[in-house]
Amino acid sequence: MRLYGLKTCDTCRKALKALPEASFADVRADGVPDDVLTAALEQFGRALVNTRSTTWRGLDEDQRAADPRDLLKAHPSLMKRPLIVSGTDMYLGWGADTQRALGVS
């Protein structure tokens, strides 16, 4: 299991603590591999972009209208977090639904 997020993100820290078997990748330092990003965009679409973030608020309208892949490549911190990859399954965020699906109580 691999968790993609930011090391400074409280939600990512909570998820990592609850999933001790997961390895962590900081998207700012390590990025997201192209195959993982492609699969995540296919599954989640524009929902993968965190439109509530400080980074998003700093973008102008032209930048916001860009392709999500280009946005996430240019600004990795725009990715909604955490993105959890477990085998062929992907989960976005750390809500009750994700926790339940991963067997975390």
C-alpha angles and dihedrals in degrees: 000000000000126000119203117199145096122301089222094053113107092206091053090050091052091049093048091049091051091046104047092167091060122100117221131227119189105218093209094054102028104023123210117286112249094242092052092046091049093050092046092050090049091052102037105020115188089350085081088071114082104223092180095063129109089239091057092050089054093057123093122232094264091053092047090053092056123113110282091236091055092046093051093046091051095039111025091177088068090075115108107243147273105015106192121197116194112173105302094340124095129195128190122207130358102266127139091269093057092044091050092048090052093046096248117143 
